[in-house]
Amino acid sequence: MFVSNDVSTTGTMQERHIVQPRDAQHPIVLSTEELHVFYGKKEAIYEGDLQFARNQITALIGPSGSGKSTYLRSLNRMNDRIATVTGRIMYRGVDINQPDIDVYEMRRRVGMVFQRPNPFAKSIYDNIAFALRLRGTTDKHELDEIVETSLKQAALWNQVKDDLNKSALALSGGQAQRLCIARAIAVKPDILLLDEPASALDPVSTSQLEDTLLELKKQYTIIIVTHNMQQAGRISEYTAFFNQGRVLEYDTTSHIFTNPQVQITSDYVSGNFG
């Protein structure tokens, strides 16, 4: 469990505790230490120490403006051009926040899927093959295999296998979001970041997306920002609660939802916040 150093169940000062998720069979693959994010002079994240276990889903929850998406985007340096990020972001023993890091290679390993589906104005096939070709993969047989495997992993193959040359812009919202997931995993990342991926989807598409993520965690470490408490409860092993730029509590999802240690967390997950 993680509890912030200045917020407790009683509101008094409390020593900060940081431990890795309690699952010895799932080692830590990504962590943040003393992470701070500034937009100009405004400090958007000023307490964000978390550790993420391999092949687990971690949900980041909290009210709008609490810093969840800012934190998530920092994990593969999507904030580089718009914010100043200090502290360490440790991926397999390497601080990927250092200036000499190959950001493009790092983003291949730490992929991102955004809030709204953003397929390219290309065919379904080329949405996935485009980045592969840029990386030097030109063999048609190899491309075909990767496209098929990625679409199968994203639970989309059976729906589009006969329409691969059709525009991806014709897909439904749920299909387009799963295409974006297929596009992200085609380059074989280690970690998959998702920023409210179901916010624009209907309940059926949301359920299909959740099923896809539960299957994908067998191969990937997944970190998801969500405003949907039921979604966090359904798919995540761990949950971190953000409020006003800090992580107030981090624990197994079952503990966060049934026995939170901070009153604000309890209020939020029970719907009594604000």
VENKACOR-V720485 format. One record per helix or strand. SS is the DSSP state (H for helix, E for strand). FROM is the first residue (numbers start at 1). LEN is the number of residues. If there is no record, write none. Layout:
ss->SS from->FROM len->LEN
ss->SS from->FROM len->LEN
//
This chain:
ss->E from->2 len->2
ss->E from->17 len->1
ss->E from->28 len->12
ss->E from->42 len->4
ss->E from->47 len->1
ss->E from->50 len->4
ss->E from->57 len->6
ss->H from->68 len->7
ss->E from->84 len->8
ss->E from->94 len->2
ss->H from->103 len->7
ss->E from->110 len->4
ss->E from->123 len->1
ss->H from->124 len->11
ss->H from->140 len->14
ss->H from->157 len->4
ss->E from->167 len->1
ss->H from->168 len->3
ss->H from->173 len->13
ss->E from->191 len->5
ss->H from->203 len->14
ss->E from->221 len->5
ss->H from->229 len->7
ss->E from->238 len->6
ss->E from->246 len->7
ss->H from->253 len->6
ss->H from->263 len->7
//
